[in-house]
Amino acid sequence: FEVPAAEFTGTLPSPPIHEELEPVDYFYSMFGKESITLMKNQSNLYSPQMNPNKPLCVSENEMNRFISILLMTDVYSFPQQRFFWMNATRVESLTSAMSRDQFLPIKRNINVVDNTNILDNNDPNFDRAYKVGPLLNIFKENFRKIPKEENECLALYRRHSSGQKIPKKNIMSLLKFRVNVAAALLQCNPSSSPTAKRGRPSLQSIISDQTSPKSSGATPNPLPSKNIRMDRFTH
């Protein structure tokens, strides 16, 4: 008995594409790259309002490195963030990405809203969350982009998570997620050239300066002859 060959007519739909996203892709899907631009623009606008003599002038690359350092600071139990740049408690992975004199001004002047357009407290359109309002709007828009099917799957998983068996290789801890996101932000946005660094130099730059040969433009003076006595000026 021979099985007749089946003849298919028409075309079959292409299989669904399931791309495996990296942790930084999930971070950007919620936080949004437009949030980086918002924080950069409003922080640069806010700093001259507070101190016209010290404008911030932060770039998007520096803002990305600032966020990556914030993600990593909670991993260590230091009472103050200054400890990351101290010699006794220095964390090279963070201090090499940004100096202390760069990090602290950004932290002091971080802002996401234009303070010149703030409404009065008695205004009917006043919002108590006005300081983070633009950032929250970006979050809401990004969450609305999630397909409805994924929302239903998340709700189903939350109700029946105790009865489901998920492979351990597909589970990532929050700590590992934050470390991966911080590392990706540093790799995607490398620091500027060494000549443009500001503030306290990193430990690696100090070591390289000490080990690198130094050349002087002037010709060194020759050593005096051993026959000359140096104990008398009238010799």
Summary of the structure (lengths in Angstrom):
residues: 235
radius of gyration: 29.2
end to end distance: 123.2
largest distance: 124.7
contacts: 472
relative contact order: 0.13
helix: 51%
strand: 0%
